[in-house]
């Protein structure tokens, strides 16, 4: 498997959601889940890890020592064109009212796949002015490291 050596557009990417959680959390088990595509995604936002930095300052040197602390896989904020008839958007709206974990699959144009264990923490309607498209803000709290399957 050769890693991509050029940048690429996100055009053609797809996101799907599942109410099922794999066990174990690996590519093959995630791939076997039943997925519902989410339509009309305008922006996928970001996802990845951020490490906390823990500091300690000994009195004798007065030099701040820094070490990496806990890892936080953060949040992924989506912007959707509001389509109440879209089954994927309907599942995300339901998930936003639930305390359960959900699985998310992002397929990139080069066929790389990111599988995510998430809590759906936001499904908020974005109102605007006369020439604005009706949109929805949807946010995922990532609960563990993404499982990445490269082509």
C-alpha positions as semicolon CSV with decimal commas, in nm:
position;residue;x (nm);y (nm);z (nm)
1;X;0,000;0,000;0,000
2;X;0,154;0,327;-0,116
3;X;0,058;0,644;0,070
4;X;-0,081;0,931;-0,133
5;X;0,192;1,182;-0,226
6;X;-0,020;1,475;-0,344
7;X;-0,293;1,678;-0,177
8;X;-0,649;1,620;-0,289
9;X;-0,985;1,790;-0,279
10;X;-1,250;1,672;-0,036
11;X;-1,502;1,671;-0,324
12;X;-1,671;1,332;-0,335
13;X;-1,619;1,247;0,033
14;X;-1,908;1,072;0,209
15;X;-2,017;1,036;0,570
16;X;-2,241;0,764;0,711
17;X;-2,371;0,690;1,060
18;X;-2,469;0,372;1,242
19;X;-2,647;0,320;1,573
20;X;-2,439;0,003;1,619
21;X;-2,105;-0,005;1,800
22;X;-1,841;-0,255;1,686
23;X;-1,665;-0,496;1,914
24;X;-1,371;-0,495;1,878
25;X;-1,296;-0,147;1,742
26;X;-1,118;-0,245;1,420
27;X;-1,163;-0,181;1,049
28;X;-1,318;-0,519;0,967
29;X;-1,575;-0,500;1,246
30;X;-1,668;-0,140;1,163
31;X;-1,701;-0,229;0,791
32;X;-1,957;-0,500;0,876
33;X;-2,199;-0,254;1,041
34;X;-2,515;-0,130;0,868
35;X;-2,459;0,232;0,760
36;X;-2,695;0,519;0,676
37;X;-2,555;0,790;0,447
38;X;-2,586;1,152;0,561
39;X;-2,669;1,388;0,277
40;X;-2,605;1,754;0,201
41;X;-2,283;1,800;0,402
42;X;-2,129;2,139;0,329
43;X;-1,838;2,122;0,574
44;X;-1,686;1,826;0,758
45;X;-1,490;2,029;1,012
46;X;-1,184;1,880;1,183
47;X;-1,101;1,572;1,383
48;X;-0,786;1,441;1,548
49;X;-0,596;1,434;1,873
50;X;-0,489;1,715;2,105
51;X;-0,265;1,636;2,399
52;X;-0,283;1,828;2,724
53;X;0,044;1,974;2,847
54;X;0,117;1,928;3,216
55;X;0,358;2,173;3,375
56;X;0,581;2,147;3,681
57;X;0,810;2,419;3,813
58;X;1,073;2,315;4,067
59;X;1,160;2,595;4,305
60;X;1,538;2,540;4,282
61;X;1,563;2,591;3,901
62;X;1,251;2,801;3,838
63;X;1,237;2,639;3,493
64;X;0,901;2,513;3,379
65;X;0,913;2,146;3,283
66;X;0,647;2,030;3,038
67;X;0,522;1,679;2,969
68;X;0,242;1,553;2,749
69;X;-0,062;1,456;2,946
70;X;-0,397;1,311;2,850
71;X;-0,518;1,284;2,491
72;X;-0,846;1,433;2,374
73;X;-0,980;1,331;2,034
74;X;-1,191;1,644;2,029
75;X;-1,505;1,735;1,844
76;X;-1,603;1,727;1,478
77;X;-1,843;2,002;1,372
78;X;-2,046;1,943;1,055
79;X;-2,250;2,193;0,858
80;X;-2,544;2,039;0,672
81;X;-2,801;2,172;0,429
82;X;-3,124;2,107;0,623
83;X;-3,304;1,810;0,462
84;X;-3,563;1,668;0,707
85;X;-3,637;1,383;0,463
86;X;-3,274;1,264;0,462
87;X;-3,255;0,942;0,665
88;X;-2,896;1,010;0,774
89;X;-2,985;1,356;0,904
90;X;-3,289;1,209;1,081
91;X;-3,064;0,952;1,253
92;X;-2,826;1,229;1,364
93;X;-3,118;1,428;1,505
94;X;-3,232;1,120;1,700
95;X;-2,875;1,056;1,816
96;X;-2,847;1,412;1,949
97;X;-3,124;1,331;2,199
98;X;-2,961;1,002;2,302
99;X;-2,687;0,922;2,553
100;X;-2,568;0,631;2,337
101;X;-2,249;0,611;2,136
102;X;-2,282;0,599;1,756
103;X;-2,041;0,493;1,483
104;X;-1,943;0,728;1,201
105;X;-1,769;0,638;0,874
106;X;-1,596;0,901;0,660
107;X;-1,489;0,783;0,314
108;X;-1,242;1,010;0,136
109;X;-1,201;1,047;-0,242
110;X;-0,886;0,827;-0,238
111;X;-1,102;0,557;-0,064
112;X;-0,928;0,597;0,273
113;X;-1,182;0,542;0,553
114;X;-1,194;0,691;0,903
115;X;-1,419;0,510;1,152
116;X;-1,518;0,710;1,460
117;X;-1,680;0,628;1,796
118;X;-1,888;0,937;1,877
119;X;-2,151;1,099;2,091
120;X;-2,375;1,327;1,885
121;X;-2,377;1,637;2,103
122;X;-2,544;1,893;1,881
123;X;-2,814;1,917;1,615
124;X;-2,892;2,286;1,588
125;X;-3,083;2,472;1,318
126;X;-2,899;2,770;1,168
127;X;-3,137;3,047;1,077
128;X;-3,024;3,332;0,861
129;X;-3,156;3,593;0,626
130;X;-3,363;3,588;0,308
131;X;-3,086;3,460;0,079
132;X;-2,942;3,199;0,316
133;X;-2,983;2,825;0,279
134;X;-3,145;2,659;0,580
135;X;-2,865;2,471;0,755
136;X;-2,800;2,249;1,053
137;X;-2,494;2,244;1,278
138;X;-2,418;1,893;1,399
139;X;-2,134;1,809;1,636
140;X;-1,967;1,483;1,731
141;X;-1,759;1,428;2,045
142;X;-1,497;1,169;1,947
143;X;-1,459;0,912;2,222
144;X;-1,145;0,728;2,105
145;X;-0,877;0,738;1,838
146;X;-1,010;0,707;1,482
147;X;-0,965;0,370;1,315
148;X;-0,804;0,458;0,983
149;X;-0,814;0,217;0,688
150;X;-0,597;0,330;0,397
151;X;-0,655;0,214;0,038
